[in-house]
Amino acid sequence: MDFLPKDPAILVSSVNMFLRDEEFDSLESLCYCYNRNPNELKAYLLKNGYIYSDEQKQFRPVGFDKQNV
């Protein structure tokens, strides 16, 4: 992949896949590779309903951790 997608849902899926498959060891290293600012990426996705979990190293829907499953 030459660039990160702009569509929020596809972006979340791509970032989570890269982190899950251990192609990158952190969100910061992934952003560095794609010339993106991690804080700007987090803010963009938060605005679109996703929040980053440092513990799980993935973006999740806002409120997901508060649901009783």
Secondary structure in CASP SS format (residue, H / E / C, confidence):
PFRMAT SS
TARGET T0000
AUTHOR 0000-0000-0000
METHOD secondary structure of the structure
MODEL  1
M C 1.00
D C 1.00
F C 1.00
L C 1.00
P C 1.00
K C 1.00
D C 1.00
P H 1.00
A H 1.00
I H 1.00
L H 1.00
V H 1.00
S H 1.00
S H 1.00
V H 1.00
N H 1.00
M H 1.00
F H 1.00
L H 1.00
R H 1.00
D C 1.00
E C 1.00
E C 1.00
F C 1.00
D C 1.00
S C 1.00
L H 1.00
E H 1.00
S H 1.00
L H 1.00
C H 1.00
Y H 1.00
C H 1.00
Y C 1.00
N C 1.00
R C 1.00
N C 1.00
P H 1.00
N H 1.00
E H 1.00
L H 1.00
K H 1.00
A H 1.00
Y H 1.00
L H 1.00
L H 1.00
K H 1.00
N C 1.00
G C 1.00
Y E 1.00
I E 1.00
Y E 1.00
S E 1.00
D C 1.00
E C 1.00
Q C 1.00
K C 1.00
Q E 1.00
F E 1.00
R E 1.00
P E 1.00
V C 1.00
G C 1.00
F H 1.00
D H 1.00
K H 1.00
Q C 1.00
N C 1.00
V C 1.00
END
